[in-house]
Amino acid sequence: MTVISPRGRAEMLRSDGNPVRVLVVDDEASLTDLLSMALRYEGWEVRSAGDGAGAVRSAREFRPDAVVLDVLLPDMDGLAVLGRLRRELPQVPVLFLTAKAAVEDRIAGLTAGGDDYVTKPFSLEEVVARLRGLIRRSGATVTRSESLLAVGDLTLDEDSHDVVRAGRSIHLTATEFELLRYLMRNPRRVLSKAQILDRVWSYDFGGQANVVELYISYLRRKIDAGHPPMIHTRRGAGYLIKPGDPAAAPR
């Protein structure tokens, strides 16, 4: 399978500003891992299942915006899984994934309610492109310009360098802007100090990694002041940004 080329298109987000959610269902772990990696590269949130029962359970909890579903699963037929998924999520688009290439198999899948069909072997680019089309047509997402990053009520325009949270403009220094941009390009992902140093400062600070802590504190004062916190520390791991929890807002 080919490797996904670097992203160079408009970003798809859920209408609430959070990443698109995709459920991948296949009993071949190596294939599931490969697909999940490609979809996460799109900035999407991914969950996987190896059988039909796990797929239904995950769909109920995860509420995906799209499902990639293998037809041949160890515990039940993919068409039966589709029927159960439709009872939980009537509108969720489903992309069938199978080694079966016969016309009658494709017709059976689409007749049963599947939205599209990809046969193995396939390219990762094709799966991503088909999913983007299905999700866009479902109307469950919004598409933002590649220059505009959004996490919750925080937006960053990479062209104009405007940063706005909840309608309030925020002034950042050049380094603060680069740090925030890196965090926002990787929402909900924990980034280590070493990764941040390499990306934002472009060289190794050696024993001076506390510069990251310093600039994180600067960002928090400007981004989180008076709002539910968005920038979080994972002790021993690094930092991440995610939409603020209204319940955590300062009183």
Residue pairs with C-beta under 8 A, 6 or more apart in sequence:
1 34
1 121
1 122
1 123
1 124
2 123
2 124
2 125
3 124
4 38
4 41
4 42
4 124
4 125
4 128
5 125
7 41
7 42
7 43
7 146
8 146
9 146
10 143
10 144
10 145
10 146
11 43
11 143
11 144
11 146
11 149
12 20
12 42
12 44
12 132
12 135
12 136
12 141
12 142
12 143
13 19
13 20
13 141
13 142
13 143
13 144
13 150
14 20
14 21
14 65
14 140
14 141
14 142
15 140
15 141
15 142
16 243
17 150
17 151
17 152
17 153
17 243
18 45
18 152
18 187
18 243
19 43
19 44
19 45
19 187
19 188
20 42
20 43
20 44
20 45
20 65
20 66
20 135
20 141
21 44
21 45
21 46
21 47
21 62
21 63
21 64
21 65
21 66
22 39
22 44
22 45
22 46
22 47
22 64
22 65
22 66
22 67
22 68
22 131
23 46
23 47
23 48
23 49
23 55
23 58
23 59
23 62
23 64
23 66
23 67
23 68
24 32
24 35
24 36
24 39
24 46
24 47
24 48
24 49
24 67
24 68
25 48
25 49
25 50
25 51
25 52
25 54
25 55
25 67
25 68
25 69
25 70
25 73
25 78
25 81
26 32
26 35
26 48
26 50
26 68
26 70
26 73
26 97
27 50
27 51
27 70
27 72
27 73
27 74
28 70
29 50
32 48
32 50
34 124
35 68
35 124
35 127
36 46
36 48
38 124
38 127
38 128
39 46
39 128
39 131
40 46
42 128
43 185
43 187
45 188
47 58
47 62
47 64
48 58
49 55
49 57
49 58
50 74
51 73
51 74
51 75
51 76
52 73
52 75
52 76
52 77
52 78
52 80
52 81
52 84
53 75
53 76
55 67
55 69
55 73
55 81
55 85
56 81
56 84
56 85
56 88
58 64
59 67
59 85
59 88
59 89
59 92
60 88
63 89
64 89
64 92
65 92
65 93
65 135
65 138
65 140
65 141
66 92
66 93
66 94
66 95
66 131
66 134
66 135
66 138
67 85
67 92
67 93
67 94
67 95
68 95
68 97
68 127
68 131
69 78
69 81
69 82
69 85
69 94
69 95
69 96
69 97
69 114
70 78
70 96
70 97
70 98
71 77
71 78
71 79
71 96
71 97
71 98
71 100
71 105
71 109
72 78
72 98
72 99
72 100
73 81
78 96
78 98
78 109
79 108
79 109
79 112
82 94
82 112
82 113
82 114
83 112
83 113
85 92
85 94
86 92
86 113
91 138
91 140
92 138
93 115
93 116
93 134
93 135
93 137
93 138
94 113
94 114
94 115
94 116
95 114
95 115
95 116
95 117
95 118
95 127
95 130
95 131
95 134
96 109
96 114
96 116
96 117
96 118
97 118
97 120
97 122
97 127
98 105
98 109
98 117
98 118
98 119
98 120
99 119
99 120
100 106
100 119
101 119
106 117
106 119
109 117
110 117
115 134
116 130
116 133
116 134
118 126
118 127
118 130
135 141
136 143
144 150
146 158
147 157
147 158
147 159
148 155
148 156
148 157
148 158
149 155
149 156
149 157
149 158
149 181
149 184
149 185
150 156
150 184
151 184
151 187
151 230
151 241
151 242
151 243
152 230
152 242
152 243
152 244
153 165
153 166
153 227
153 243
153 244
154 163
154 164
154 165
154 166
154 184
154 223
154 230
154 241
155 162
155 163
155 164
155 165
156 162
156 163
156 177
156 180
156 181
156 184
157 163
158 181
161 172
161 177
162 169
163 169
163 170
163 171
163 172
163 177
163 180
164 170
165 223
165 227
166 227
170 222
170 223
171 222
172 180
172 219
172 222
173 218
175 200
175 201
175 215
176 215
176 218
176 219
176 222
178 200
179 196
179 200
179 215
179 216
179 219
180 219
180 223
180 241
182 191
182 196
182 199
182 200
183 191
183 231
183 239
183 240
183 241
184 241
186 240
186 241
187 240
187 241
187 242
188 240
188 241
188 242
189 240
190 234
190 237
190 238
190 239
190 240
191 238
191 239
191 240
192 237
192 238
193 209
193 212
193 213
193 238
194 209
195 238
196 212
196 238
196 239
197 203
197 204
197 205
197 209
197 211
197 212
198 204
200 215
201 211
205 211
212 239
216 231
216 233
216 239
219 231
220 229
220 231
223 230
223 231
224 230
224 231
224 244
226 250
227 244
227 249
227 250
228 244
228 245
228 246
228 247
228 248
228 249
229 244
229 248
230 241
230 242
230 243
230 244
231 239
231 240
231 241
232 239
232 240
232 241
232 242
233 239
234 240
